[in-house]
C-alpha cells in the first residue's frame, strides 16, 4: 500500500506549488506565532485556495481557543485540524464536534510510555501523529519541527497502533524509508527535513523526500 505524504509548514505559493507538483497528499499550514513557519490568515487563505482539490489541507494549531479555531476554519476550511499542544482527549473531541472537522492529535514520544499514552485519544482523534519529544535542554524548542527523531522501535511495542497514525520527527529523504520499514507508518509528515533554513522550504529537498517515501513501498 502506498504511503501518504504530508509536507508541513508551508509559507509561500512557491513552496506550496513545489509540494503539490511533487505529489504531496497533505499540506500543512501552521498557526502558531512563535514558529518560523507561522502564516497569517490572509496568507493561509490564499494558499488553501491554491491547494484545494489538489491535496488535503491541515491546519496546525497549538492549544488554540475556540475563537482562534473559528477564524482558521472559516478562512481555509481545512480537511483536518492538527492539535499539536497539550490538548486533552476531551478537548480533541470537543474541537472535532464543534467545528465539524476531524482532528489529528500530535503525541510527543521519548519512551514507550508516551506511545501507550496515545491510546487515550483513540476515540477522539481521527489520526494520531507521533512526533519526537524535544529534550529538556533544547533551547527554544518548538511543539514540532525541531528536526529530532525518536526511537522508531518503540512503535513495535504492545499497544502501539497498527493503523490510523502518522509519523513525524526528524524525517529526511535519507531516513524516511527506514522509518517506514520499522513503524509501518501509512502516512509520513515532514517539515524541517525539507528546509534550507528554518521555515524556508527547498523544492529539491521536497522532491527528494517524496521520491524516497514513495520508493519505500
N, C-alpha and C positions, 0 to 999 in steps of 0.2 A: 504494500500500500504506500502511495506517495506521501511524503512529508509535506505538511503545510508550513509556510514560512511567513513570519511577521517581521517587518522592518519597523522599528520603533524610534521615536524621537525625531521625526521628520519636521523640518522647519522652513523649507523653501519649495517652490514649484520645481526647481531643477532636481532637488533630491527626491521629491515625490515621483517625478517622471522617471528617474533612474530606477527607483524601486519597482514601479509599475511595468516599465519596459523589460526589466529583468525577470518579471514573473512573480512578484510578491503576492501572496494570498491575502495578507492582512497588513494594514499600515497603521502605525500608532502616532497619535498626536498627544503631546504632554502638556498638561495644565497644572504646572507646579512652578511658581515663580523662581524659587532658588535654583532650579535646574537650568543648565545652558541650553536645554532642548525645549524650554517653555515657549509656547506660542500664544499670542493674543487671540481673542475670539474672532477678530476680523481676519487675521491670517488663517486661523483654523477653518473658518467658513469658506474661504477661497480654496484651500487645499482639499477640504472634504468634497466640495463641488467637483473638483478636478478628479477625485478618486472614485466618486460614486458610480457604482455599477461595474467598476474595474477591480476593486478589492474591497474586502470588509474593513470598515473603519473602527478603530479602537480609540476611545478617549481615556487617557491615563490620568487618574486623579489620586490625591493623597489626603485621606481624611477630610474630604470635601463636604461642606454642609449642603443642605438642600437647595439653598438659593444659588450657590455656585453650580451645582449639578444641573439645575433647571436651565441656567444660562447656556451651559455647554450643550445640553440635549437639544434645546431649541435652535442653537446656532448650527450644529452639524449633523444632528440625527444619527448618532453613531450606531453601529451594529452591536457594539459591546461597550460597556463601561469597565475600565480596569481599576480596581481598588488596590492601591499599592501602599497603603498605610497600615494603621493598626485597627482597621475595621473589624468588628466582631461578626460572628455568623448572623446575629440578629440584624445588624446594620446592613450587611450584604443583602440579606433577604428583603429588607425594607427598601433599599435602593432599587433592586430589581422590580419590585412590585410598584413602587411609587412612580418610577419613570418608564415602566413597561419596556425595559431594556436588560438583556442578560448581562450578568456581571462575571468578569474574570477576577478572581481573588489571588493576589500575589502572596506567596508564603516564602519567607526567607529561611534558608537552610544552612545550618552548620553541622548538625548532628542528626542521628536517627530520630530523636525525639521531635525535632522540627518537622520531619517528614510525616510522622504519625499525627502530629498536631493538625495537619491539614484535613484530617478526617472530619473535624468539627464543621467544616464548610461544605461537606458533601451534599447536603440537601438545599444549600443556599446559593452556591455559586454554579454557574454554567460550566466553568472551567477553572481549574487550579493552575496557577503559574508558579513553578518552583524556581526561585531565584537565589543567588548566593547572599548570605547574611554577611554584611561588612564587618571586618574585625573592629573591635572596640578602639584600637589605637589608630584607625584610619582617619586622618584629619579631613573634615568637611565631606564626610561620606554622604551620598545621596540615598534615597529609598531604593533606587535602582540605577543601572547604567554605570556602575563602578568598575566594570571590566574584571570582575573577580569570579572565579569558578568555585564550585563546591565539589565534594567527593560524589561523583555520579553513582558510585556503587551503593550509596545509601538508598537509592531508589529500588534496589533489589531486595530490600528488607521486607519482612512481613508487614502487611498493612500499606505498603506503597501501592499507588494506583496502577491500573493496567490500561485505563482509558480515561478520556476526559481531562487531560492535563497538557500543559505546555512546559517547555524547558527554556530557561534563560540563565544568564550569569556568566559573563566572560567568554561567550561563544565567538569563534572566529572561523574563517574559511579553513584554517589549519586543524581545528579540533572538532568541528561540528559533526563530522562523520563518526568519530569515536564516541561522542556524546550520544548520538542517536543509537549506535550499536549497544552501548551499555544500558541506556534507560528505556529504549523502545519508544521514545517520545514521538507522538504523532504530529506535534507542532513545535517548532523552534522559534525563538524570539531573540533578535539581536539589536543592539543599539550602538554601544561604544566600539564593538568589534568591526564596524564598517565605517569608522570615522578616521579622518586625518588629524583632527583636533577635537576637543570636547564640543559636541553639538554640531560639528561640521561633517556631514556625510560625504563619502567618497564613492562616486559612481562605480569605479573599478572594483573597490572592495565589496560593494553591494553585489555586483555581478559574480565575483568570485565566491562569495558566501552562498548565494542562491545555487550556483552550479554545484558546489560541494555538497550542499544539503540534498539536492535532487539526486546526485550520484550515490548518496549513502544507501539508497534502497533501489 
